[in-house]
Amino acid sequence: METTLTKQEVVSKTASFEKSERYLDEKEESGSFEETHKGSINPKDLDYEDNDLDLEIVNQITSTEDDPTTKILTIRAVVIGILLACLGSSVNQLMHFKPIVVTLSNMFMMIIAYICCIGLSRLAKPGTLLNPAPFNVKEHTFIFVIVSTANTSAYGTNILSAQQLYYSEYPSAAGGIFLLFATQIIGYGIAGQLRPFLVYPSQMIWPTNLPTVSFLKTFNTPGNENKTLMKFFFAIFFGIFVWEIVPQYMFPILSGVSIVCLARRDSVWVQRLFGGISVNEGLGIGSLSFDWSYLSSYSPLVLPLYVQFNIYGGILILWVLAPLIYYYDVLHAKSFPFLSNGLFQFNPETGVSARYPQKLVLDEHNNINLTALEEVGRPYYSALYAIHYIFINLGVTAMVSHVVLFHGAEIKQIALSIFKRRKFKGDDIHNRLMSAYKEVPAWWYYAIFVLGIGLNIGIGYANKSQLPWWGFLLAILLSTVLSLPLNMIYAITGTGFGLNVVAEMICGFILPGNAVANMYFKTLGYNTMNQAGNMAADLKIGHYLKVPPRLTFLAQMIGTVIGCIFNYILNYTIINSKRDQLLEANGNIWSGTNPQTMNSAAITWGAIGPMVMFGPDTDYYFFLWAFVVGFALPVPFWLLHKLFPKVGFNLVNVPMIMVGLCVVPGGNSSWITLSFILALVSQLYVKRRYSKWYIKHNYLMSAALDSGTSVMSFLLAMTVFGGGDGINRPFPTWAGNNEDIPYYDFCCADCE
C-alpha cells in the first residue's frame, strides 16, 4: 500500500508547517513582483532569528511529500555515480600536487549526472535496464552521496606522500590503501551513533547543505515554475562562469579594490590596514572584492545572519586589536612581519629576526638535536600568528561549553531516551516521513567503528608509524568525545574549528621527538571527527530528500571505497614519476606543497615539539591556559540569557567570534566588507521583505555561483596558469594586473 502523504495531510499534522504555508502562500500568485514575492508578515513584527521561522523556510526548501515506491537503486544511478566518483577522486588527487589547487565541485558533477541520466532516460526505452523509471530527486541524491564521498583527497594521502618523499620507510600498496580506508571509515562509525543528536533533530539544519538540497529538488521537480528556476540557475551559472575570467585572469585588481591604497601608495601602514588582495597582505579594512571565489569564503548567502554577525564581530575586534598589538610591541611584534605564518629565529638583544633554520636543529632522522637547538635558539612566531593560536585554543573549548550550556537539555533528553531504549526522533515532518523506511541498525556502525580501530592500529604498526597502540586509542578517543559538540556547532552554524592543531599539540606533548607518529595521531584525531561530520551532513541531505537511510549508507560506502582506491593510485603514480619536481621548493607544473606542509607541521609539533614552543620557560607558555579559559567564555552570555531571555544573549556565539578572529594570518581579507554587505542584503532585507523569492532563489543562486566559479577556476588553473603543461600564460600587463608592484591592489606600490 502506498504511503504517500500529500501537502494537505502534512499541513494538517504539523502546526508549524501550517503556519509556514499561511505565511508564504497567503498572497495570490498573480500581481506585481512585490505582491508575488513578499511574505505576509510585517517585517517589523518578524523575529528574524526565531527558530520556528528558520525551520519553516527549511521545510519549504526540502521535500515534505514522499512516495516510498520511488525507484532509487538503479543501474543508471550506480554506473553514473561510480564513474563520476572515479573522475572526482582522480581529479582531486591530481590537483593535490598542482601549484594551484582547484577541483571540480560536487554541484558541477551533479549537473553532469543530471545531463547523463536524463539523456539515458530519453535514449533507452522505458522499463529497460538503463531506464527503469523516470529520473527522480532521490536517484539524483543517491548519486550525489556517492560522488561527494569520493570527490576529495583523503587526508591520509598526506601521510603517504610525506613518508614516501621524506622518509626512508613508507607503506606498501596494501598498507597505503588500507590506511586510507581505515582513516576514512572510522568517523562513519561515530556519525552513526550520533544520528539522534546530529541528524534527526529539526534544529540541526546543516546550513551549508541547503544549496545542494535546493539544487537537487529544483532540477527534479516537474512543473513550469521549476523550469523557470532551472533557467535562473543556468543564467547565474553561465554569468558567473564568464565573469570570473575577469577578476581571476584579466583584471585581478577586482579581487580586492582598496580606495585607500590607490590614494596612498607609499605607506606600509596603509598596506597593513587596508590591503587584502594577497595572503597575509593586510587586514582588508574597507577593501572591496568582486571575485566570488573570494566573496564565498564564509558563504554570505547561506550561513545564518546571527552567525555572520558573530564572525564579523570577531573580525571587527581583530581590526582594532591587531594594530594595537603591533603598536605596543606585544610579543616583540615589531621584530616580525605584521602578518606571517612562518617560524622565526629571534635575538631578543638585537631585536633582529630571520626565517628559522629548521633543518639545522634536526638530525638525519628528523629528530631534534638538542645541542643544535641550544645553539640556534627556540623558534618564534610573529605576534599575530602567536595570538592566532590563543584564539584557536579558546575557540575549541568554547565550542564544547557553548553546546553544553545552550543545547545540553536537548542532548540530555535524547541521551535518556536512548538509555531507556526508546526511539527519539522528534515529531517534525521529516522524521515522520522517514519512519516509512528501515533504519541502519546501530550494530552496523559499531562494527565499522571497531573495524576502524583494529585496522588503524594494525596498519599503523605495519606502516612503521612509531605510534604505540595506546596512541591510536587516545587519538580516536579525542575525536570521538569531541565529535558531538564540534559537529553540532557545524550543524547549527555551518562553520567552526577542527582538531588538527589540538591533535598535533597533544601528540607533541605525549610523544615528543617523533614526526611520523605525530602525522598518524593528527590524522586520526582531526580526520575522524571531520569524517563523522561529513557523513552526518550527507545523512541529513538524505533525510531532507527522503532517501532511505540504508541506501544513503550504501552510497557512502561505495564512494569511500572508490575514493580511497583512486586517491592511492594517483598519489602513488605521481610521487613515483614526479618525485624530483615535488621536492623542489617552487614547481611550475607539479607542487609538493601539501606533503611539505604536512611534514613541516609534523617536524614542528612532533620533532621539535610543543615543549620547545610552549614550555614553562617560553614566551608562549600562557597560551595553553587558553584551553581552560575557553570553557568559561560562553558562561556570561548564558547567564545573561537566563536573566534576560528576550534580549538575545543566546545569539552571542563565542566560537563564531573566535572564527572571525582567525581569518588572518593565513588568508586574504579583501572579501570581508562586500561579503558582509551581501549577507545583510540577502538575509536581512530579501529574507524579510521577499521571503517567497528568498526561499525559491537564494540557495539556488548560491549553488550556481559556487559551481560556475569553481568550473572557471579549474579551467584557468589547467590552461593559462600552467596546471596542465607547466607553461604560464599571463594576460598582457596593464594597470589592472601590474606584475611590477608588490600587490595587485597598489598597496605599498611606491614604498621604498
Secondary structure, 3 states (H helix, E strand, C coil): CCCCECHHHHHHHCHHHHHHHHHHHCCCCCCCHHHHHCCCCCHHHCCCCCHHHHHHHHHHHCCCCECCCCCCCCHHHHHHHHHHHHHHHHHHHHHCCCCCCCCCCHHHHHHHHHHHHHHHHHHCCCCECCECCCCCHHHHHHHHHHHHHHCCCCCHHHHHHHHHHHCCCCCCHHHHHHHHHHHHHHHHHHHHHCHHHHCCCCCCCCHHHHHHHHHHHHHCCCCHHHHHHHHHHHHHHHHHHHHCHHHHHHCHHHHCECHHHHHCCCCHHHHHHHCCCCCCCCCCCCCECCCHHHHHHHCCCCCCHHHHHHHHHHHHHHHHHHHHHHHCCHHHHHHCCCCCCCEEEEECCCCEEEECCHHHHECCCCCECHHHHHHHCCEEECHHHHHHHHHHHHHHHHHHHHHHHHHHHHHHHHHHHHHCCCCCCCCCHHHHHHCCCCCCCHHHHHHHHHHHHHHHHHHHHHCCCCCCHHHHHHHHHHHHHHHHHHHHHHHHHCCCCCCHHHHHHHHHHHCCCCHHHHHHHHHHHHHHHHHHHHHHHHHHHHHHCCCCHHHHHHHHHHHHHHHHHHHHHHHHHHHHHCHHHHHCCCCCCCCCHHHHHHHHHHHHHHHHCHHHHHCCCCCCHHHHHHHHHHHHCCHHHHHHHHHCCCCCHHHCCHHHHHHHHCCCCCCCCCCHHHHHHHHHHHHHHHHHHCHHHHHHHHHHHHHHHHHHHHHHHHHHHHCCCCCCCCCCCCCCCCHHHCCCCCCCCCCCCCCC
